[in-house]
Amino acid sequence: MNHSSKPGLSFNTGANALHGVLRVDQIRNETLIQLVAQWSDPDTRDAVLDALDELAAVVGGVAREGELDAALDEVEDVAGMDTAQVEVTMPDLRRLLAELTEVVRRTSGRFTKGAAQIKHPSHAATRRHLKANPLPEQTDRRAS
């Protein structure tokens, strides 16, 4: 569940709590708007549909290396699409940083704490012995 004040631009923990999820609805919205904006011109519409058909064939089949990227680039070029980027205001940057920090804490906390907190039971006797009988301190670097 996304608890962000702006779910359309937010970080959240993945369903299995092992990864983070970045949601940026504005990129998808602008992509669709830019794609559909070219449809008013019949010539451009035909070119966009041809590029989409080619992309569908690549996605539906076994793509060779670089073929998917080329098909995506063709759709972007024909539709006159801009680079997929979003300007983020300073308040949103602070909010996203807080959300990302929380996601990092949730997803990596169990892995970073484990080594320090969990000590194997077989080491208990050694820890007790060293606590009662500390190793001698070396007073001179030449002494062994």
Kinemage of the C-alpha trace (Angstrom):
@kinemage 1
@onewidth
@group {chain A} dominant
@subgroup {mainchain}
@vectorlist {calphas} color= white
{ca met a 1} P 0.000 0.000 0.000
{ca asn a 2} L 1.309 3.408 -0.951
{ca his a 3} L 1.104 5.887 1.946
{ca ser a 4} L 2.510 8.819 -0.020
{ca ser a 5} L 0.738 12.157 -0.090
{ca lys a 6} L 1.288 12.070 -3.877
{ca pro a 7} L 1.028 8.425 -5.019
{ca gly a 8} L 1.567 9.393 -8.678
{ca leu a 9} L 5.161 10.394 -7.856
{ca ser a 10} L 6.370 8.210 -5.025
{ca phe a 11} L 8.677 5.517 -3.681
{ca asn a 12} L 7.201 2.492 -1.977
{ca thr a 13} L 8.332 -0.921 -0.791
{ca gly a 14} L 7.679 -3.795 -3.190
{ca ala a 15} L 5.152 -6.510 -2.384
{ca asn a 16} L 7.824 -8.906 -1.090
{ca ala a 17} L 9.676 -6.145 0.836
{ca leu a 18} L 12.882 -7.002 -1.023
{ca his a 19} L 12.845 -4.122 -3.500
{ca gly a 20} L 11.623 -0.574 -3.927
{ca val a 21} L 9.053 0.683 -6.415
{ca leu a 22} L 9.260 4.109 -8.068
{ca arg a 23} L 5.936 5.309 -9.420
{ca val a 24} L 5.964 8.198 -11.920
{ca asp a 25} L 2.542 8.462 -13.538
{ca gln a 26} L 3.436 11.707 -15.316
{ca ile a 27} L 5.869 9.904 -17.635
{ca arg a 28} L 3.219 7.396 -18.745
{ca asn a 29} L 0.605 10.140 -19.146
{ca glu a 30} L 2.882 12.363 -21.239
{ca thr a 31} L 3.980 9.381 -23.344
{ca leu a 32} L 0.388 8.525 -24.230
{ca ile a 33} L -0.510 12.176 -24.865
{ca gln a 34} L 2.488 12.639 -27.171
{ca leu a 35} L 1.663 9.436 -29.026
{ca val a 36} L -2.011 10.337 -29.522
{ca ala a 37} L -1.246 13.972 -30.406
{ca gln a 38} L 0.229 12.827 -33.734
{ca trp a 39} L -2.951 10.971 -34.727
{ca ser a 40} L -4.736 14.094 -35.961
{ca asp a 41} L -2.553 14.066 -39.097
{ca pro a 42} L -3.506 11.042 -41.278
{ca asp a 43} L 0.013 10.632 -42.722
{ca thr a 44} L 1.626 10.689 -39.305
{ca arg a 45} L -1.074 8.364 -37.941
{ca asp a 46} L -0.224 5.769 -40.594
{ca ala a 47} L 3.496 6.062 -39.789
{ca val a 48} L 2.814 5.727 -36.051
{ca leu a 49} L 0.583 2.696 -36.630
{ca asp a 50} L 3.250 1.084 -38.818
{ca ala a 51} L 5.873 1.676 -36.116
{ca leu a 52} L 3.511 0.263 -33.461
{ca asp a 53} L 2.836 -2.799 -35.637
{ca glu a 54} L 6.581 -3.343 -35.961
{ca leu a 55} L 6.986 -2.984 -32.193
{ca ala a 56} L 4.142 -5.462 -31.621
{ca ala a 57} L 5.839 -7.979 -33.913
{ca val a 58} L 9.119 -7.623 -32.012
{ca val a 59} L 7.423 -7.937 -28.618
{ca gly a 60} L 5.339 -10.909 -29.757
{ca gly a 61} L 8.253 -12.793 -31.288
{ca val a 62} L 11.796 -13.677 -30.387
{ca ala a 63} L 13.715 -10.407 -30.528
{ca arg a 64} L 17.327 -10.281 -31.597
{ca glu a 65} L 19.742 -8.142 -29.619
{ca gly a 66} L 18.960 -4.462 -30.067
{ca glu a 67} L 15.772 -5.121 -32.053
{ca leu a 68} L 13.423 -4.058 -29.246
{ca asp a 69} L 15.376 -0.847 -28.619
{ca ala a 70} L 15.315 -0.042 -32.334
{ca ala a 71} L 11.544 -0.612 -32.533
{ca leu a 72} L 10.951 1.587 -29.476
{ca asp a 73} L 13.177 4.322 -30.920
{ca glu a 74} L 11.238 4.155 -34.189
{ca val a 75} L 7.913 4.702 -32.391
{ca glu a 76} L 9.399 7.618 -30.437
{ca asp a 77} L 10.871 9.187 -33.581
{ca val a 78} L 7.735 8.809 -35.713
{ca ala a 79} L 5.477 10.120 -32.936
{ca gly a 80} L 7.847 12.989 -32.134
{ca met a 81} L 8.063 11.995 -28.481
{ca asp a 82} L 10.255 13.869 -25.999
{ca thr a 83} L 12.706 12.322 -23.551
{ca ala a 84} L 10.941 10.627 -20.644
{ca gln a 85} L 11.815 12.919 -17.771
{ca val a 86} L 9.996 14.744 -14.999
{ca glu a 87} L 10.890 17.991 -13.291
{ca val a 88} L 10.643 17.565 -9.518
{ca thr a 89} L 10.095 20.544 -7.225
{ca met a 90} L 12.114 21.011 -4.039
{ca pro a 91} L 9.231 20.033 -1.693
{ca asp a 92} L 8.679 16.865 -3.753
{ca leu a 93} L 12.422 16.141 -3.706
{ca arg a 94} L 12.383 16.267 0.100
{ca arg a 95} L 9.281 14.072 0.266
{ca leu a 96} L 10.766 11.560 -2.201
{ca leu a 97} L 14.023 11.478 -0.215
{ca ala a 98} L 12.079 10.662 2.956
{ca glu a 99} L 10.085 7.965 1.143
{ca leu a 100} L 13.231 6.486 -0.412
{ca thr a 101} L 15.005 6.500 2.947
{ca glu a 102} L 12.080 4.581 4.444
{ca val a 103} L 12.113 2.075 1.567
{ca val a 104} L 15.858 1.530 2.013
{ca arg a 105} L 15.355 1.034 5.752
{ca arg a 106} L 12.587 -1.517 5.176
{ca thr a 107} L 14.279 -3.453 2.390
{ca ser a 108} L 17.867 -3.518 3.594
{ca gly a 109} L 17.436 -3.362 7.366
{ca arg a 110} L 17.064 -7.095 7.760
{ca phe a 111} L 20.278 -7.741 5.847
{ca thr a 112} L 22.521 -5.110 7.423
{ca lys a 113} L 21.493 -5.847 11.020
{ca gly a 114} L 21.731 -9.604 10.764
{ca ala a 115} L 25.498 -9.991 10.896
{ca ala a 116} L 25.873 -7.707 13.906
{ca gln a 117} L 22.919 -8.978 15.922
{ca ile a 118} L 22.895 -12.700 15.223
{ca lys a 119} L 25.823 -14.523 16.719
{ca his a 120} L 26.116 -18.229 16.244
{ca pro a 121} L 25.480 -20.178 19.469
{ca ser a 122} L 28.694 -22.150 19.004
{ca his a 123} L 30.657 -18.923 19.635
{ca ala a 124} L 29.144 -18.310 23.055
{ca ala a 125} L 31.790 -20.266 24.966
{ca thr a 126} L 34.604 -18.450 23.175
{ca arg a 127} L 33.025 -15.048 23.928
{ca arg a 128} L 32.649 -15.963 27.628
{ca his a 129} L 36.273 -17.175 27.797
{ca leu a 130} L 37.679 -14.046 26.132
{ca lys a 131} L 35.589 -11.839 28.381
{ca ala a 132} L 36.978 -13.575 31.492
{ca asn a 133} L 40.520 -13.956 30.085
{ca pro a 134} L 41.315 -11.089 27.696
{ca leu a 135} L 44.253 -11.444 25.348
{ca pro a 136} L 47.442 -9.761 26.597
{ca glu a 137} L 48.137 -6.331 25.164
{ca gln a 138} L 51.296 -5.854 23.146
{ca thr a 139} L 53.414 -3.127 24.744
{ca asp a 140} L 56.264 -3.032 22.245
{ca arg a 141} L 55.964 -3.485 18.502
{ca arg a 142} L 59.061 -5.696 18.528
{ca ala a 143} L 57.716 -7.969 21.257
{ca ser a 144} L 55.927 -11.053 20.118
